[in-house]
Amino acid sequence: MPFFSITKEMVIGTAVLGVAFTAGVLAGKKYPSLSFGFPKLSMLRKGTTLWQYILDHSLREHPVLKKLRLLTLNHPWSRMMVSCDQAQLMANLAKLIKAKKAIEIGVFTGYNTLNMALVLPDDGKVVACDINEDYVNIGKPLWKEAGVEHKIDLRIKPAVQTLDELLADGEAGTYDFAFIDADKESYNEYYEKCLRLIRKGGIIAIDNVLWGGNVLKPSKDNATQSLHLLNEKILRDVRVNISMITMGDGVTLAFKL
Ligand SMILES: C[S@@+](CC[C@H](N)C(=O)[O-])C[C@H]1O[C@@H](n2cnc3c(N)ncnc32)[C@H](O)[C@@H]1O
């Protein structure tokens, strides 16, 4: 079976999108085709044959990490789990900068917490922040099974509180990597606190920056507005170099200068 074949629906879809795009341009829209409510970028990618091809030809998942991903897929909120290709990119970046200390803001069942713990040295640590212990308890036995439980410092309380505690403990500038993936309304606060906690040359990865394409209509709700405002701010933030990657639901990588 070929990976790609042109179907009648694709031809019709392309024609419709073309008409919508032209109409959007004529109506003076900044993002013409999407402003007509057609499928979002991330929906076109994830779950497609081509996306599966990417996984089949690039994913090198630790067996226990894979076990946790498959286990999480049975959960009603499985869509909250980070995309596995994105997690692998973050693990590679952490290895590249020889990360020893990481922060995970939003653990869920702990897929990326385990992913990071697996690449940190034996005396490294991931400060894992979440408010929902039931989610975390699903993945916790697998942290142990993978032999990295001792590298995970789990803190069940609002992440802002944990970050403030780290700052109060004099840990500013000592972390190498942070992943922001919790409540979207607090993203700006997480970003500012992580910038203080991360050392120069460290990385902050910010998840869901495209929010399923909703950032094109920022007034939609508070979460969308918060993400869009942060995207606008980071674009002009001279404290970091950045890349916005179309992986998962969009991830911004901010490299602290
Ligand atoms: C998208 S999930 C995280 C996914 C995770 N990074 C992974 O590797 O699959 C978001 C998590 O943020 C948590 N959360 C929501 N509000 C929070 C808060 N104020 N502080 C800490 N965690 C929070 C939720 O309980 C949920 O588990």
The ligand as a MOL file (V3000), in Angstrom:
LIG
                    3D

  0  0  0     0  0            999 V3000
M  V30 BEGIN CTAB
M  V30 COUNTS 27 29 0 0 0
M  V30 BEGIN ATOM
M  V30 1 C -0.9830 18.3710 29.1770 0
M  V30 2 S -0.8610 17.5620 30.7090 0 CHG=1
M  V30 3 C 0.8540 17.2730 30.8680 0
M  V30 4 C 1.3830 16.1970 29.9250 0
M  V30 5 C 2.7700 15.7370 30.2670 0
M  V30 6 N 3.7540 16.7930 30.1410 0
M  V30 7 C 3.2170 14.5410 29.4540 0
M  V30 8 O 4.4230 14.2760 29.3840 0
M  V30 9 O 2.4090 13.8050 28.8840 0 CHG=-1
M  V30 10 C -1.1960 18.8720 31.8110 0
M  V30 11 C -1.0530 18.5390 33.3060 0
M  V30 12 O -0.9930 19.7800 34.0140 0
M  V30 13 C -1.5630 19.5840 35.2700 0
M  V30 14 N -1.9000 20.9050 35.8430 0
M  V30 15 C -2.9610 21.6860 35.5610 0
M  V30 16 N -2.9210 22.8060 36.2950 0
M  V30 17 C -1.7730 22.7510 37.0290 0
M  V30 18 C -1.1520 23.6140 37.9750 0
M  V30 19 N -1.6940 24.7830 38.3050 0
M  V30 20 N 0.0100 23.2270 38.5340 0
M  V30 21 C 0.5760 22.0360 38.2080 0
M  V30 22 N 0.0340 21.1830 37.3140 0
M  V30 23 C -1.1240 21.5260 36.7460 0
M  V30 24 C -2.7480 18.6750 34.9980 0
M  V30 25 O -3.1550 18.0040 36.1860 0
M  V30 26 C -2.1970 17.7510 33.9170 0
M  V30 27 O -1.7220 16.5560 34.4890 0
M  V30 END ATOM
M  V30 BEGIN BOND
M  V30 1 1 1 2
M  V30 2 1 2 3
M  V30 3 1 2 10
M  V30 4 1 3 4
M  V30 5 1 4 5
M  V30 6 1 5 6
M  V30 7 1 5 7
M  V30 8 2 7 8
M  V30 9 1 7 9
M  V30 10 1 10 11
M  V30 11 1 11 12
M  V30 12 1 11 26
M  V30 13 1 12 13
M  V30 14 1 13 14
M  V30 15 1 13 24
M  V30 16 1 14 15
M  V30 17 1 14 23
M  V30 18 2 15 16
M  V30 19 1 16 17
M  V30 20 1 17 18
M  V30 21 2 17 23
M  V30 22 1 18 19
M  V30 23 2 18 20
M  V30 24 1 20 21
M  V30 25 2 21 22
M  V30 26 1 22 23
M  V30 27 1 24 25
M  V30 28 1 24 26
M  V30 29 1 26 27
M  V30 END BOND
M  V30 END CTAB
M  END
